[in-house]
Structures are given as structure tokens and as C-alpha cells.
Amino acid sequence: MAATRKRPAKTMPPELVFIDGLEVWLTRKAIKNMHLRVKPPDGRIEVSAPLHLPLATIRKFVGEKRDWIERQQREIAQSPRAEAAAATPAEVAQWKAVVAACVPALIEAWEPIMGVKAGKIAYRNMTSRWGSCQPSTRCICINVRLALYPPECLEYVVVHELCHLLERGHGPRFHALMDTFMPDWKERRAKLR
């Protein structure tokens, strides 16, 4: 009976390494190039590297990018996303009051333009999405964290969710509807990233 060789894993579990005083989460994968990310909300540094790339090469790469890393971490620390992550219940309640005061007027303005009718409107403090829509019930949920962003971002999310009453997914028809109703939607969306 021939022995079967075990194939190497395509992705290794992330490991914490310290590079030049920085905490770096290193994930080795079956990839050709190294990738560096600084992730919100806390500025965590993540590196994806080819499986057999020497640690010395990774250290050199991170060291050369230190200024960029620190700049990204400063921007993240000053962003609304960081503020939201550290919010008190009282602050969340204030955001909800602001968003709840604005959304009904936006919906009322956009419904006749888009030819839709929203159902129940809910407001939640969400970490991973700006809004949601259940087309079957016409229920729309808006993230209260939008109170931390410029008003045009809230309007963008309202129009986005109302568009789901016309098109469930995010395919070409959805994008065409967004282009029709709000030609600058991509610029507005970019302010939320």
C-alpha cells in the first residue's frame, strides 16, 4: 500500500508577530504577493504573505511601510467608526434621535420620485451594515451611526434601501437604478468607508 503524501494547507492560521514594535497579524496563504491592511475600528495590522516567504522579507516590507501604517492608524482613530466603537448608550440614543428625525422626511421626498412605498422603519446600532430592507414586508432598517456622517450619506442609504423595493440584489439592474435616481451615489458611499 502506497503512502499518500499530505498536502500543505492553503492558509495557515493567523499568528501574532512583533515587527519593529508593531503588533502584526500574519497569515500565510497560497498567494504570490504580500498584502498589508490596517483594519478599523482599532487599526489592527494584518499581513497576508506567501506560504514560504522568509519572515525577514516580511519584516523588511512592514518596516518600509511604517509611515503609511501609522498614518492609516491615525485616520482610523479619528474616524466616526472609531467614535462609534467607543460610544456610550446615551450617545447611541442621541444618534438614534437624530437619524429618526431625518429619515421620515427623506423617505417622504424619495417615495414619489422612485415610485415605491416603504413600510415600517426601524433604527438600530449596527456594526457591519448601513441599512437593510425586507422587500416582502417593505420594512427598512437604518443604522443610527449615520448620525456621525455628512447628511448626504444618510440620504444615500435611504435611497439605497428604497431601491431594494424595486430590485432585491446588488446586480446591474440595482446599480442602474441607483445611477438613475442618485448619479453621485458612489461618491456618497465612499464617505462611509
N, C-alpha and C positions, 0 to 999 in steps of 0.2 A: 504494500500500500504506500503510495507516494505521499510524502508530507506536503501539505498545502502551505504556501507562504502567506503570512498575514500581511495585508496591505496597510500602509501607513494611513493614519486618519487624515482626512482632508482639512479639518480645522481642529486645532488644539484649543483647550480651554484657556480663557484669558488668564494671564499671570501679572502680578504687580511687580514692576521693576522700578528702581530709582535711577534716574539719569540726570546727572548734574543738579541734584537737589529737587528734581521734579518727580512726582508720582506718575508713572506711565502704565496704563493697562495695555499689555502687549498680547495680541492674538496672532498666532502663526497659522497661515492658511495656504492652500494650494493656489497661490496667485503669483503673478510675475513681478508686480511693483509694490512698493511700500506706500501706505496711505496713513495720513495723520489727520486726526479730528480733535477739536476741542468742543465738548458737548455741554449744552445747557442742562440743568439750571445751575450746576456748580462748577463748570469749567473743567470737568474731568478730561484728561488727556488720554486718547486712545490711538494706538498704532496697530495697523494690520500689516504683517510682513510675510514674505515667502517662508515656507517651512524651514529651509536650511540656511537662511541668511544669517551670517555671524552677528552676534549681539554687538560687537564692536562697530559694525556698519550701522546698526540701528541707533546706537548711542551717538555716533557722529551725525547722523541725519537729524535726530531730535535736537542735538546741540546747535546745529546750524539754523534750526527753525525756532530757537528760543525766543527771539524778539517777537516773532509772529504769534507764538503761543501766548506770551504774556499780554500782547495787545488783544487777542481774542478773549482771554480770560477777563481783562478789564471791561471790555464791551459787554460780555455776558453778565458780569457782576452789576453793571449799571442798567441792564435791560429790564423792561417790565416783567419779563419771565422770571427773573431772579427776585424781583419785588413780590411777585405773586407767590412764589415758593415759600417766602418767609411771612406771609400775611397772617394777621390775626382774624378770628371770626368777625370782629367788629368791622375790620377793613373789607372783608368779603361781603358783609351785609351792605356796606356803603356802595360797593361796586354794583351789587345787585340792584340797589335803588336807582343808581344812575342808568344802568342798562334798561331796566324795566320802565323807566321814564321816557326813554328814547325809542325803543323798538316798536311800540304800537303805532306811532306816527309814521315811522319808516314803512312798516307793513301796509298801512292805510294808503300811503303815497304810491307804493310799488304794485300793489294788487291790480289796480285797473290798467296800469301800463303793461303788465305781464299777462293779464287775463287769468289770474289764479285767485283762489280764496284760501287763506290759511285757516287752520282750526285752532286748537289750544296752543298757547305759547308758554313755554317753561324756561326758567333761568337756572343754570347750575354752574358751580365752580368746577370746571373740568381741566384736567392736565394735558390731555392728548388731542383734543379737537376743539374747534371754534364754534361749531354748531352741529346740529343733526336734524334730520327730517324723516318722518314716517309718512310717506305718501298715502298709504292706505287710510290713515286717520287724519292726515293733514296737520299733525302735531309737529311743531317746530321747537327745538331747544337751542337756546343761545347761551354761550359761555359768558359768565359775568366778568371774567378777566379782560374782556374787550373794553371795559371802562378805563383801562390803563393805556390804551392805544388811541391814535387820532380818530376822530369821528368817521372819517371815510372808511376805516377798517370795519367798523360796526355795520355801516351801510353795505359794504361788500358782502359780509357774512349773511346779512338778511337776504340780499338778492340771490346769493349762492343757494341758500336753503329754499327760497321760493322757487328757484329753478328746478329743484328736485321734485316739485309738484308737477312739472312738465316732463322731466327726464330723471329716472331713478339713479342711474350711474354717473360716472365721470368721463364718458366716452366722447367721441367727436360731436355728437348732437348737443350734449351738455355744454361743451366749450363754445359751440356756435351760438347757443342761446345766451351764454354769458357775454360773448363778443357783441351780440346784438343789443342786449339790454344795458351793459356796462362796459363800453370799449376799453376803459382803463383798469379793468379788474385785476390784471396781472400785476400792475404797479401797486395797487392797494394790497393785494395778497402778499407781495414782497415785504411790506412793512410789518407783517405779522411773523416773519421768520427770524 
